[in-house]
Amino acid sequence: MSKRIRARVFVHRRITYRHAQGNGDGTLMDLSMQGCRIKGASSLTCGTRLRVWLWLPDQSLPVEIEQAVVRWIQGDRCGVSFLKVQPAMQARLVQVFQLLEAAQQSVVRVMSSQPLALAGVGKCRNRHDYYECA
């Protein structure tokens, strides 16, 4: 498995999708310009083609991803790659992504300026442990 080289932002927003077997919805967990991670997508399988609607902050209408594909699944979470996005939707996605990225970088700088002492905190498990589709 290769390391990620693309920037991503963490979000907690509604996402809806449609595929050949029906419709679904879930929670958008993180977002990059090339894809996203969805929680609550238990009915999906690797390789499933989707049409996706991202309900992003500061947007009255969702950003529509015309074609996407499920790349990996772990429990009720999955990774989706964007395959086809219309230019107008791509522009909206870029704008929101840049705003979220700037906001999160500011938060990281503020939080990392002072060391935090966390008593009784155990080891964190690897958050990137998932099943990759062949």
C-alpha positions as a printed Julia matrix, in Angstrom:
134×3 Matrix{Float64}:
   0.0    0.0     0.0
   1.4    3.4    -0.93
   1.45   6.43    1.35
  -1.01   9.22    0.71
   0.52  12.25   -0.97
  -2.66  14.29   -1.37
  -3.88  16.85    1.15
  -7.12  16.04    2.95
  -9.4   17.85    5.32
 -11.48  16.36    8.1
 -15.19  17.05    7.89
 -18.38  15.72    9.42
 -21.07  16.37    6.84
 -23.93  14.58    5.15
 -23.29  12.64    1.96
 -25.78  10.91   -0.3
 -25.09   8.54   -3.15
 -26.78   6.46   -5.84
 -25.6    3.23   -7.43
 -27.07   0.47   -9.59
 -28.63  -1.3    -6.59
 -30.2    1.79   -5.01
 -29.53   4.88   -2.92
 -27.75   5.5     0.34
 -26.49   8.12    2.69
 -23.78   8.45    5.25
 -21.35  10.83    6.88
 -18.45  12.41    5.04
 -15.42  11.88    7.32
 -12.61  13.39    5.25
 -12.19  14.93    1.85
  -9.44  15.43   -0.7
  -9.67  16.79   -4.21
  -9.49  13.21   -5.52
 -11.86  11.42   -3.13
 -13.33  11.02    0.32
 -13.96   8.66    3.23
 -17.57   7.79    4.09
 -18.97   6.35    7.32
 -22.27   4.48    7.21
 -21.82   2.9     3.79
 -22.32  -0.72    4.83
 -24.22  -1.7     1.66
 -21.33  -0.83   -0.69
 -18.68  -3.17   -2.1
 -15.27  -2.57   -3.64
 -15.55  -1.45   -7.24
 -19.1   -0.11   -6.92
 -19.67   2.9    -9.18
 -21.48   5.82   -7.56
 -22.98   9.23   -8.17
 -22.27  11.27   -5.02
 -23.71  14.44   -3.49
 -21.53  16.2    -0.89
 -23.41  18.53    1.47
 -20.5   20.84    2.3
 -20.36  23.84    4.66
 -21.48  27.19    3.24
 -23.21  25.52    0.31
 -26.99  25.62   -0.09
 -26.89  22.92   -2.76
 -24.68  19.83   -2.69
 -21.56  19.38   -4.79
 -22.35  16.59   -7.26
 -19.7   14.06   -8.22
 -20.93  12.47  -11.46
 -18.82   9.33  -11.22
 -16.96   7.83   -8.3
 -15.81   4.35   -7.33
 -15.42   2.55   -3.99
 -11.71   1.72   -3.53
 -11.62   0.14   -0.05
 -13.97  -0.95    2.73
 -13.49  -1.42    6.47
 -16.66  -2.2     8.42
 -19.15   0.6     7.71
 -16.47   2.92    6.29
 -15.21   3.13    2.73
 -12.84   5.13    0.58
 -14.17   6.62   -2.65
 -12.2    8.04   -5.6
 -13.75  10.76   -7.74
 -13.63   9.84  -11.44
 -15.71  12.54  -13.14
 -16.62  15.99  -11.8
 -18.14  18.76  -13.93
 -16.04  21.98  -14.03
 -18.6   24.07  -12.1
 -18.78  21.44   -9.35
 -14.98  21.11   -9.34
 -14.68  24.87   -8.78
 -17.06  24.71   -5.81
 -15.18  21.73   -4.39
 -11.84  23.56   -4.7
 -13.24  26.67   -3.0
 -14.67  24.8     0.0
 -11.63  22.53    0.27
  -9.25  25.51    0.41
 -11.34  27.21    3.1
 -11.47  24.05    5.23
  -7.76  23.38    4.72
  -6.8   26.91    5.79
  -9.06  26.71    8.85
  -7.65  23.35    9.91
  -4.05  24.48    9.45
  -4.75  27.45   11.73
  -6.2   25.12   14.37
  -3.22  22.78   14.14
  -0.78  25.69   14.59
  -2.66  26.95   17.65
  -2.97  23.5    19.2
   0.67  22.6    18.61
   2.05  25.81   20.08
   1.68  24.45   23.64
   2.47  20.85   24.63
  -0.47  18.94   26.05
  -0.18  16.6    29.02
  -2.75  13.82   28.79
  -2.82  11.63   31.86
  -4.07   8.08   31.47
  -4.24   8.1    27.68
  -3.47   4.69   26.17
  -1.89   3.9    22.84
  -3.8    4.94   19.76
  -4.49   2.29   17.17
  -3.53   2.79   13.56
  -6.33   4.79   11.93
  -5.17   3.84    8.43
  -5.65   0.11    8.91
  -8.15  -0.94    6.25
  -8.77  -3.49    3.54
  -7.6   -2.41    0.13
  -9.39  -3.63   -2.98
  -7.34  -5.57   -5.48
